[in-house]
């Protein structure tokens, strides 16, 4: 099931998360526009800073940084101290008619901030659940402008330089997607869920109607890929379009729209029979030479030829594919596979698209099955690679986190000798890459990032910071608890990431005591709870013992059914696990004591045996 229909329904301390479904309506397929010859193919040089007029440097221009989806920022901190946090707000959305209007806080998947330096000031571009696209001062967190959409924003935008813009205020634009619109009927009406906004003014440049198809969604989560003067994007109606990011006026209204050059359908009738309306495309396209690659909810990895302007490569997996393809230094692509519609395990494929699809698999790394919210396992986020930061002699590494909660780092250009894995179909055997590091960090749909010699990985338990050496040895540096679905970005020695608790965080080496104190107070006010204490392995809490009762918590849920599953898991492991209810939340407690130190010992034992992170609650 597609990611927007399956927001995690539990595991929240600070706000409500929802399990999402949407029903399909009757099918209407609109004809593809006439293909226009529009541009020549050139291979642009990827640079850390793209120089454009007005002393503007676009540092991170799209989801995962560039056309290869392998750049995540220039430098990161060694600590996760909160320097500032900005409340992104809350917004309403409708995911099912039965549930009606719901309220979501902060920002979620994919939700990675874009980074732009304008003269001597650095800005973040962040989409949020309050329906607004925001331009934010990276030094202070102050919001400069908001542009309002008709629904919540989940995806990451793309910044494009329009050299031919007639209005100088529109020569730098942000192309951003949203959900379809609170008031839009699924099978009728206009769903302007893909728009362009001026970077300078925050005013609209154009909007695009995502039409109804056999897919049950009219949203847009993907980030556009721009090649010369043509843009490419996959929409949640299952269409892959190429278009002119410039504008033209339609005769029937006064609103500007981009001109569509071509349109491809990313599913067939057999896919519709297997997946129903779940034909949603959420991933962002990635480029290798004269081809663009994209994954689709129909279960296909497609290759689109920029010269022939057709799909001429198709690798079928069968699962719902949410994550974005990532290009490796040897011109292969890393493909995340969710556990859905398949008999085998989800995981990560490395594919060589230069070969025929029948011979393109280089390896497959399966992840564990785990029922978490509405997911069953596999990888929903994307893969990070260290290629951009590789000094030439470093190992080629790829990092990803699964629904099973395992952060894995593999050497993507080396195969484990005499080792084979079973693929998503539960039958086919594939080679396995060399595993260099793994750590249980809790279930996640966020994409980790490499930045120089740092690795940052976030999830529903919090955000982790590691350093690593050239030969692939990893060292934990810091941890900050929280609820993160979005992906982080790094710039100027700071780490930025949005949370489902309502805030955009700026982490760094300097501790802002005022922000830290207000952060703890706000968390207590929102959740009505004592702020969780993260217990590191083999490290006892410094909190003094009291006569009050404490519980060692292994999970927090909104839905009792999810809490019961976790409860049974811990009981089968030999713990006297219990459910504790506070308001609308269910806590799974694995141990109780009047002594914090005794629970710290239990927490260390749990971490050692099961790689599970727990916290102490008064």
ROLUMMI-332941 format. One record per residue (C-alpha): x, y, z; chain. Coordinates in Angstrom, 1 decimal. Example, Ala and Ser with C-alpha at 12.3 -4.5 7.8 and 13.67 -1.06 7.14 Angstrom:
% ROLUMMI-332941
- x:y:z:chain
- 12.3:-4.5:7.8:A
- 13.7:-1.1:7.1:A
This chain:
% ROLUMMI-332941
- x:y:z:chain
- 0.0:0.0:0.0:A
- 1.3:3.5:-0.9:A
- 3.0:5.5:1.8:A
- 0.4:8.3:2.1:A
- -2.2:5.7:2.9:A
- -0.2:4.1:5.6:A
- 1.0:6.8:8.0:A
- 2.2:5.1:11.2:A
- -0.8:4.9:13.6:A
- 1.2:4.4:16.7:A
- 4.5:5.1:18.3:A
- 3.8:8.7:19.1:A
- 4.6:10.6:22.3:A
- 3.8:14.0:21.1:A
- 1.0:13.9:18.5:A
- -1.4:11.8:16.6:A
- -0.5:9.7:13.6:A
- -3.0:8.0:11.4:A
- -3.4:4.8:9.4:A
- -4.4:5.9:6.0:A
- -6.6:4.3:3.3:A
- -8.4:5.7:0.3:A
- -10.9:4.1:-2.1:A
- -10.7:4.1:-5.8:A
- -13.3:5.6:-8.1:A
- -14.4:4.7:-11.6:A
- -11.6:4.8:-14.2:A
- -11.0:7.6:-16.6:A
- -7.8:7.6:-18.7:A
- -7.0:10.8:-20.5:A
- -5.1:10.7:-23.8:A
- -1.4:11.5:-23.8:A
- -0.4:14.8:-25.3:A
- 1.6:15.0:-28.5:A
- 5.3:14.6:-28.0:A
- 7.4:17.6:-28.9:A
- 11.1:17.7:-29.8:A
- 12.4:20.2:-27.3:A
- 16.0:19.8:-26.1:A
- 19.4:18.2:-26.7:A
- 21.0:15.8:-24.3:A
- 24.1:17.0:-22.5:A
- 25.7:15.6:-19.4:A
- 25.9:18.5:-16.8:A
- 28.7:18.7:-14.4:A
- 27.6:18.2:-10.8:A
- 29.1:20.7:-8.5:A
- 28.7:21.5:-4.8:A
- 27.5:25.0:-5.6:A
- 25.6:26.0:-8.8:A
- 26.4:29.7:-9.6:A
- 23.5:31.6:-10.8:A
- 22.5:35.4:-10.9:A
- 22.2:37.5:-7.8:A
- 25.0:35.6:-6.0:A
- 22.6:32.7:-5.4:A
- 24.1:29.2:-4.7:A
- 21.6:26.3:-4.9:A
- 23.2:23.9:-2.4:A
- 20.5:21.2:-2.3:A
- 18.1:21.6:-5.2:A
- 16.0:18.5:-5.0:A
- 15.3:15.4:-3.0:A
- 18.6:13.7:-2.2:A
- 20.5:16.6:-3.7:A
- 21.0:16.1:-7.5:A
- 20.1:14.0:-10.5:A
- 21.9:11.0:-9.2:A
- 20.2:11.4:-5.7:A
- 23.5:11.1:-4.0:A
- 24.2:14.5:-2.4:A
- 23.0:15.4:1.1:A
- 24.9:18.5:2.2:A
- 28.4:19.9:2.7:A
- 29.2:19.2:6.4:A
- 27.5:18.0:9.6:A
- 28.1:18.4:13.3:A
- 29.5:16.0:15.8:A
- 26.6:16.5:18.3:A
- 22.8:16.6:18.1:A
- 22.3:19.6:20.4:A
- 19.2:21.6:19.5:A
- 20.3:25.0:18.2:A
- 16.8:26.1:17.3:A
- 13.4:24.7:16.5:A
- 10.6:26.2:14.5:A
- 6.9:25.1:14.9:A
- 5.7:24.1:11.4:A
- 2.2:24.0:12.6:A
- -0.7:21.6:11.9:A
- -3.1:21.1:9.0:A
- -6.2:19.2:8.1:A
- -6.6:16.5:5.5:A
- -9.1:13.8:4.5:A
- -7.8:10.3:3.8:A
- -11.1:8.4:4.1:A
- -14.7:9.6:4.0:A
- -15.4:7.5:7.1:A
- -12.8:9.3:9.3:A
- -13.5:12.7:7.8:A
- -11.2:15.6:8.5:A
- -8.0:14.8:10.4:A
- -5.3:17.0:11.8:A
- -1.6:16.3:11.2:A
- 1.4:18.0:12.8:A
- 4.8:19.0:11.5:A
- 6.1:17.3:8.4:A
- 6.7:13.7:7.2:A
- 7.9:11.5:4.4:A
- 9.9:12.6:2.3:A
- 10.0:16.1:3.7:A
- 13.7:16.9:3.2:A
- 14.6:20.6:3.3:A
- 16.1:22.3:0.3:A
- 19.1:24.6:0.9:A
- 19.8:27.9:-1.0:A
- 22.5:30.5:-0.2:A
- 21.5:34.0:-1.2:A
- 24.4:36.4:-0.9:A
- 25.5:36.0:2.8:A
- 22.3:34.3:4.0:A
- 21.3:30.6:3.9:A
- 17.7:29.6:3.4:A
- 15.7:26.4:3.8:A
- 12.7:25.5:1.7:A
- 10.4:23.3:3.7:A
- 6.9:21.8:2.9:A
- 4.7:21.2:5.9:A
- 1.4:19.6:7.1:A
- -0.1:23.1:7.7:A
- -0.6:23.3:3.9:A
- 2.3:25.7:3.5:A
- 5.5:25.8:1.6:A
- 7.9:27.9:3.7:A
- 11.1:29.9:3.2:A
- 13.1:29.7:6.5:A
- 16.2:31.5:7.7:A
- 18.7:28.6:8.3:A
- 20.5:30.6:11.0:A
- 17.5:31.4:13.2:A
- 14.5:29.3:12.0:A
- 12.5:32.5:11.2:A
- 9.9:32.0:8.5:A
- 10.2:34.6:5.7:A
- 7.1:33.6:3.6:A
- 4.4:31.0:3.4:A
- 2.7:29.9:0.2:A
- -0.6:28.0:0.9:A
- -1.7:24.8:-1.0:A
- -5.1:23.2:-0.7:A
- -3.8:20.3:1.4:A
- -0.8:19.0:3.3:A
- 2.7:18.9:1.8:A
- 4.6:15.6:2.2:A
- 7.2:15.5:-0.6:A
- 10.4:17.5:-1.2:A
- 10.4:20.2:-3.9:A
- 12.8:21.0:-6.7:A
- 14.4:24.4:-7.3:A
- 14.8:25.4:-10.9:A
- 16.6:28.3:-12.6:A
- 14.6:29.8:-15.4:A
- 17.0:31.9:-17.5:A
- 14.3:32.9:-19.9:A
- 11.8:34.2:-17.4:A
- 10.2:37.4:-18.4:A
- 9.6:38.4:-14.8:A
- 12.9:38.6:-12.9:A
- 11.1:37.6:-9.7:A
- 10.3:34.2:-11.3:A
- 13.8:33.2:-12.5:A
- 14.2:31.0:-9.5:A
- 11.2:28.8:-8.8:A
- 10.4:25.9:-6.5:A
- 8.3:23.1:-7.9:A
- 6.4:21.4:-5.1:A
- 3.8:18.7:-4.7:A
- 1.0:18.3:-2.2:A
- -2.0:16.0:-1.4:A
- -4.9:16.5:-3.8:A
- -6.9:19.0:-1.8:A
- -9.3:18.7:1.1:A
- -12.3:19.7:-1.0:A
- -11.4:17.8:-4.2:A
- -13.6:14.8:-5.1:A
- -11.5:11.8:-6.2:A
- -13.2:11.3:-9.5:A
- -14.1:14.9:-10.4:A
- -12.9:18.5:-9.9:A
- -9.5:20.0:-10.3:A
- -6.6:18.7:-8.1:A
- -3.9:21.3:-8.4:A
- -1.5:19.2:-6.3:A
- 1.7:20.2:-8.2:A
- 2.7:23.9:-8.4:A
- 5.6:26.3:-8.9:A
- 6.3:29.2:-6.5:A
- 8.8:32.0:-6.8:A
- 11.8:31.6:-4.5:A
- 12.1:35.4:-4.0:A
- 8.5:36.3:-3.3:A
- 6.6:33.2:-2.3:A
- 4.0:33.9:-5.0:A
- 2.6:31.3:-7.4:A
- 4.1:30.9:-10.8:A
- 2.0:28.0:-12.2:A
- -0.2:25.1:-11.1:A
- -0.8:21.6:-12.6:A
- -4.0:19.5:-12.4:A
- -3.2:15.9:-11.5:A
- -6.1:14.1:-13.4:A
- -8.0:11.1:-12.2:A
- -6.9:7.7:-13.6:A
- -7.2:4.1:-12.5:A
- -4.9:5.0:-9.5:A
- -6.7:5.9:-6.3:A
- -4.5:9.0:-5.8:A
- -4.2:12.4:-7.3:A
- -1.4:13.6:-5.0:A
- 2.2:14.5:-5.8:A
- 5.0:13.4:-3.5:A
- 7.9:13.2:-5.9:A
- 10.6:15.7:-6.7:A
- 11.0:16.8:-10.3:A
- 14.2:16.2:-12.2:A
- 15.3:19.0:-14.6:A
- 17.5:18.2:-17.6:A
- 18.4:21.4:-19.5:A
- 15.0:23.1:-20.1:A
- 12.7:20.0:-19.6:A
- 11.4:18.6:-16.3:A
- 10.4:15.0:-15.5:A
- 8.2:13.8:-12.6:A
- 6.1:10.8:-11.6:A
- 2.6:11.7:-10.3:A
- 0.5:9.6:-7.9:A
- -2.1:9.0:-10.7:A
- 0.5:6.7:-12.2:A
- 1.6:9.0:-14.9:A
- 5.2:10.0:-15.8:A
- 5.3:13.4:-17.6:A
- 7.9:15.5:-19.2:A
- 7.0:19.2:-19.3:A
- 8.3:22.8:-19.7:A
- 8.7:24.3:-16.3:A
- 8.0:27.7:-17.9:A
- 4.4:28.9:-18.1:A
- 1.7:29.5:-20.6:A
- -1.8:30.8:-20.1:A
- -4.7:28.5:-20.8:A
- -7.6:30.0:-22.7:A
- -10.2:28.8:-20.2:A
- -8.9:30.6:-17.1:A
- -6.4:33.1:-15.9:A
- -4.2:30.6:-14.2:A
- -0.8:29.7:-15.6:A
- 0.0:26.0:-16.4:A
- 3.2:24.3:-17.6:A
- 3.2:22.8:-21.1:A
- 3.3:19.0:-21.2:A
- 5.5:17.4:-23.8:A
- 4.9:13.7:-23.2:A
- 3.1:11.4:-20.9:A
- 3.8:7.7:-20.1:A
- 1.6:5.3:-18.1:A
- 3.5:3.5:-15.3:A
- 1.2:0.5:-15.0:A
- -0.8:-1.9:-17.2:A
- -4.0:-3.8:-16.9:A
- -2.4:-6.8:-15.1:A
- -1.0:-4.4:-12.5:A
- -4.4:-2.9:-11.9:A
- -5.8:-6.4:-11.4:A
- -3.1:-7.3:-8.8:A
- -2.8:-3.9:-7.0:A
- -6.3:-2.5:-7.4:A
- -6.1:1.3:-7.3:A
- -2.7:1.2:-5.6:A
- -0.8:2.2:-8.8:A
- 0.7:5.3:-7.1:A
- 4.1:6.6:-8.2:A
- 5.8:8.4:-5.3:A
- 9.5:8.1:-6.1:A
- 11.6:10.8:-7.7:A
- 13.3:10.1:-11.1:A
- 17.1:9.6:-11.2:A
- 19.3:10.0:-14.3:A
- 22.2:8.0:-15.8:A
- 23.3:9.5:-19.1:A
- 20.5:9.5:-21.6:A
- 18.1:7.6:-19.4:A
- 15.9:8.5:-16.5:A
- 14.9:5.7:-14.0:A
- 11.8:5.7:-11.7:A
- 10.1:3.1:-9.5:A
- 6.3:2.7:-9.5:A
- 3.7:1.5:-7.1:A
- 2.7:-1.0:-9.8:A
- 5.8:-3.0:-9.0:A
- 8.0:-1.9:-12.0:A
- 11.4:-0.1:-12.3:A
- 11.2:1.8:-15.5:A
- 13.8:3.3:-17.7:A
- 12.8:6.3:-19.9:A
- 15.0:7.2:-22.9:A
- 15.6:11.0:-23.1:A
- 16.5:10.6:-26.8:A
- 13.7:8.3:-28.0:A
- 11.2:9.8:-25.5:A
- 9.8:6.4:-24.6:A
- 10.0:3.8:-21.8:A
- 12.4:1.2:-23.2:A
- 13.5:-0.6:-20.0:A
- 11.3:-2.4:-17.5:A
- 12.4:-4.5:-14.5:A
- 9.4:-6.1:-12.8:A
- 9.5:-6.8:-9.0:A
- 5.8:-6.8:-8.2:A
- 5.8:-5.1:-4.8:A
- 4.7:-1.6:-4.1:A
- 7.8:0.5:-4.7:A
- 8.0:3.8:-2.8:A
- 11.7:4.6:-2.5:A
- 13.6:6.7:-5.1:A
- 16.3:5.0:-7.3:A
- 19.8:6.1:-6.3:A
- 22.7:6.0:-8.8:A
- 26.0:4.4:-7.8:A
- 29.5:5.3:-9.0:A
- 29.5:2.3:-11.3:A
- 26.3:3.5:-13.1:A
- 23.9:1.1:-11.4:A
- 20.7:1.8:-9.4:A
- 19.8:0.9:-5.8:A
- 16.1:0.1:-5.5:A
- 14.2:-0.2:-2.2:A
- 11.5:-3.0:-2.1:A
- 8.6:-2.9:0.4:A
- 7.0:-6.1:1.7:A
- 3.6:-6.0:-0.1:A
- 2.1:-8.1:-2.9:A
- 5.1:-10.4:-2.7:A
- 5.7:-13.8:-1.0:A
- 9.4:-13.1:-0.1:A
- 11.1:-10.5:1.9:A
- 11.5:-6.8:1.0:A
- 14.9:-5.3:0.8:A
- 17.3:-3.6:-1.6:A
- 18.2:-4.5:-5.2:A
- 21.3:-3.4:-7.0:A
- 20.4:-3.3:-10.7:A
- 22.6:-2.7:-13.8:A
- 20.3:-1.0:-16.3:A
- 22.9:-1.3:-19.0:A
- 21.9:-4.9:-19.2:A
- 18.7:-6.6:-20.2:A
- 16.2:-6.7:-17.3:A
- 16.5:-10.5:-17.2:A
- 20.3:-10.2:-16.4:A
- 20.4:-6.9:-14.6:A
- 20.5:-8.0:-10.9:A
- 23.9:-7.7:-9.3:A
- 22.7:-8.5:-5.7:A
- 19.7:-8.5:-3.4:A
- 19.8:-7.7:0.4:A
- 16.7:-8.9:2.1:A
- 15.4:-7.2:5.3:A
- 13.3:-8.7:8.1:A
- 9.5:-9.0:8.2:A
- 7.9:-6.9:10.9:A
- 4.2:-5.9:11.3:A
- 4.5:-2.2:12.2:A
- 1.4:-0.1:11.7:A
- 0.2:-1.1:8.2:A
- 3.5:-2.2:6.9:A
- 4.8:-5.8:6.9:A
- 8.5:-5.2:6.3:A
- 10.9:-4.2:3.6:A
- 12.3:-0.7:2.9:A
- 10.0:2.3:2.3:A
- 12.7:5.0:2.3:A
- 15.6:5.4:-0.1:A
- 19.3:4.3:0.0:A
- 22.1:6.7:0.8:A
- 25.6:6.2:-0.8:A
- 28.9:7.9:0.1:A
- 30.0:8.4:-3.5:A
- 29.9:12.2:-3.5:A
- 32.2:12.3:-0.5:A
- 34.4:9.4:-1.5:A
- 38.1:10.6:-1.6:A
- 39.0:7.9:-4.1:A
- 40.3:5.2:-1.9:A
- 37.4:4.8:0.4:A
- 35.0:1.9:0.4:A
- 31.8:2.4:-1.6:A
- 29.1:2.3:1.0:A
- 25.3:2.2:0.9:A
- 23.0:2.7:4.0:A
- 19.3:2.1:4.5:A
- 16.8:1.4:7.3:A
- 13.9:-1.0:7.1:A
- 10.6:-1.4:8.7:A
- 12.3:-4.1:10.8:A
- 14.2:-1.3:12.5:A
- 17.7:-2.3:11.3:A
- 20.1:0.3:9.9:A
- 22.3:-1.6:7.5:A
- 25.5:-0.4:5.7:A
- 26.8:-2.5:2.9:A
- 29.7:-2.3:0.5:A
- 27.8:-2.1:-2.7:A
- 30.6:-3.1:-5.1:A
- 31.6:-6.3:-3.2:A
- 29.7:-9.6:-3.1:A
- 29.8:-11.9:0.0:A
- 31.6:-15.0:-1.0:A
- 29.4:-18.2:-1.1:A
- 26.4:-16.4:0.1:A
- 23.0:-16.2:-1.6:A
- 19.6:-14.6:-0.7:A
- 16.1:-15.3:-1.8:A
- 14.4:-12.5:-3.7:A
- 11.0:-10.9:-3.4:A
- 9.3:-13.7:-5.3:A
- 10.3:-16.1:-2.5:A
- 12.1:-18.4:-5.1:A
- 14.9:-16.7:-7.1:A
- 18.4:-16.7:-5.6:A
- 20.7:-13.7:-5.8:A
- 24.2:-12.8:-4.5:A
- 24.4:-10.7:-1.3:A
- 26.6:-7.6:-0.8:A
- 29.2:-7.4:2.0:A
- 27.6:-6.1:5.2:A
- 29.9:-3.5:6.9:A
- 27.7:-2.3:9.8:A
- 24.3:-2.7:11.3:A
- 22.5:-1.3:14.3:A
- 18.9:-1.5:15.5:A
- 17.5:2.0:15.5:A
- 13.8:1.3:15.4:A
- 11.3:1.2:12.5:A
- 11.9:3.9:9.9:A
- 10.7:5.2:6.5:A
- 13.3:8.1:6.6:A
- 16.3:8.0:4.2:A
- 19.6:8.2:6.0:A
- 22.3:10.5:4.7:A
- 26.1:10.4:4.4:A
- 27.9:13.8:4.8:A
- 31.7:13.7:4.6:A
- 32.7:11.1:7.3:A
- 29.3:11.2:9.1:A
- 26.2:9.1:8.8:A
- 22.8:10.4:10.0:A
- 19.8:8.1:10.3:A
- 16.4:8.9:11.7:A
- 13.2:7.0:12.5:A
- 10.2:6.7:14.8:A
- 12.5:6.4:17.9:A
- 14.8:9.3:17.2:A
- 17.8:10.5:15.2:A
- 21.2:8.9:15.3:A
- 24.6:10.4:14.4:A
- 27.7:8.3:13.5:A
- 31.2:8.9:12.3:A
- 33.0:6.4:10.1:A
- 36.5:5.7:8.8:A
- 37.7:5.2:5.2:A
- 37.6:1.4:5.6:A
- 34.0:1.4:6.9:A
- 34.3:1.2:10.7:A
- 31.4:3.1:12.3:A
- 31.3:4.9:15.7:A
- 28.2:6.2:17.4:A
- 28.4:9.9:18.3:A
- 25.0:11.0:19.5:A
- 21.3:10.4:19.7:A
- 18.2:12.6:20.1:A
- 14.8:11.1:20.7:A
- 11.8:12.0:18.5:A
- 9.4:11.0:15.8:A
- 10.9:11.4:12.4:A
- 9.6:10.3:9.0:A
- 11.3:13.0:7.0:A
- 14.9:12.8:5.7:A
- 17.6:15.1:7.1:A
- 19.9:17.5:5.2:A
- 23.2:19.0:6.3:A
- 24.7:22.4:5.7:A
- 27.4:24.5:7.3:A
- 28.1:22.0:10.1:A
- 24.4:21.8:11.1:A
- 21.7:19.1:10.5:A
- 18.1:20.0:9.7:A
- 15.1:17.7:9.9:A
- 11.4:18.0:10.3:A
- 9.5:16.0:12.9:A
- 5.9:14.7:13.3:A
- 5.9:16.5:16.7:A
- 5.2:19.7:14.8:A
- 8.7:21.2:14.6:A
- 11.6:21.7:12.2:A
- 14.9:21.1:14.1:A
- 18.3:22.5:13.7:A
- 20.9:20.3:15.4:A
- 24.6:21.2:15.9:A
- 27.6:21.3:18.2:A
- 26.4:24.3:20.2:A
- 23.8:23.7:22.9:A
- 21.1:26.4:23.1:A
- 19.9:26.0:26.7:A
- 16.9:28.2:26.3:A
- 15.7:26.1:23.4:A
- 16.5:22.8:25.1:A
- 14.5:23.8:28.2:A
- 11.5:25.0:26.2:A
- 11.7:21.9:24.1:A
- 11.4:19.7:27.2:A
- 8.6:21.8:28.6:A
- 6.7:21.8:25.3:A
- 7.0:18.0:25.0:A
- 5.6:17.5:28.5:A
- 2.7:19.9:27.7:A
- 1.9:18.2:24.4:A
- 2.1:14.6:25.6:A
- 1.3:15.1:29.3:A
- 4.2:12.8:30.0:A
- 7.7:12.9:31.5:A
- 10.1:13.3:28.7:A
- 11.6:9.8:27.8:A
- 15.1:9.1:29.0:A
- 17.2:7.3:26.3:A
- 19.3:4.6:27.9:A
- 22.5:3.9:26.0:A
- 23.8:0.3:26.0:A
- 25.9:-0.4:29.2:A
- 25.4:3.1:30.4:A
- 23.4:3.8:33.6:A
- 21.1:6.7:34.1:A
- 22.4:9.6:36.3:A
- 18.9:10.2:37.6:A
- 18.6:9.7:41.4:A
- 16.5:6.9:42.8:A
- 13.2:7.9:44.4:A
- 10.3:6.0:45.9:A
- 8.2:6.6:42.8:A
- 7.5:3.9:40.3:A
- 9.2:3.8:36.9:A
- 8.5:1.7:33.8:A
- 10.9:0.6:31.1:A
- 8.9:1.3:27.9:A
- 9.5:-0.6:24.6:A
- 6.8:1.2:22.5:A
- 4.0:3.7:22.5:A
- 0.9:3.2:20.3:A
- -2.3:4.9:19.4:A
- -4.0:1.7:18.3:A
- -4.4:-1.1:20.9:A
- -4.1:-3.8:18.2:A
- -0.6:-2.6:17.4:A
- 0.3:-2.4:21.2:A
- -1.0:-6.0:21.7:A
- 1.3:-7.3:18.9:A
- 4.3:-5.8:20.6:A
- 3.1:-7.0:24.0:A
- 3.0:-10.6:22.8:A
- 6.5:-10.2:21.2:A
- 8.0:-9.2:24.5:A
- 6.2:-11.9:26.5:A
- 7.5:-14.6:24.1:A
- 11.0:-13.2:24.8:A
- 10.4:-14.0:28.5:A
- 9.5:-10.5:29.9:A
- 6.5:-9.8:32.1:A
- 5.3:-7.1:29.7:A
- 2.2:-5.1:30.5:A
- 0.1:-2.5:28.8:A
- -0.1:0.9:30.4:A
- -2.8:3.4:29.2:A
- -2.5:7.2:29.5:A
- -5.1:9.2:27.7:A
- -5.3:7.9:24.1:A
- -1.8:6.2:24.3:A
- -0.9:2.6:25.0:A
- 2.5:1.9:26.5:A
- 4.2:-1.5:26.3:A
- 6.2:-1.8:29.6:A
- 8.7:-4.6:29.8:A
- 9.8:-4.0:33.4:A
- 8.9:-1.9:36.5:A
- 10.9:-0.7:39.4:A
- 11.3:2.0:42.0:A
- 15.0:2.2:41.0:A
- 16.1:3.9:37.8:A
- 19.5:2.2:38.0:A
- 17.9:-1.3:38.1:A
- 15.8:-0.4:35.0:A
- 19.0:0.9:33.3:A
- 20.5:-2.5:33.7:A
- 17.4:-4.1:32.2:A
- 17.6:-1.6:29.3:A
- 21.2:-2.5:28.7:A
- 20.3:-6.2:28.6:A
- 17.4:-5.6:26.2:A
- 19.8:-3.6:23.9:A
- 22.4:-6.4:24.0:A
- 20.0:-9.3:23.3:A
- 17.5:-7.7:20.9:A
- 19.1:-4.5:19.7:A
- 16.0:-2.7:20.9:A
- 16.0:0.8:22.3:A
- 13.9:1.5:25.4:A
- 13.3:4.5:27.7:A
- 12.3:5.1:31.3:A
- 8.9:6.7:32.1:A
- 7.9:7.9:35.6:A
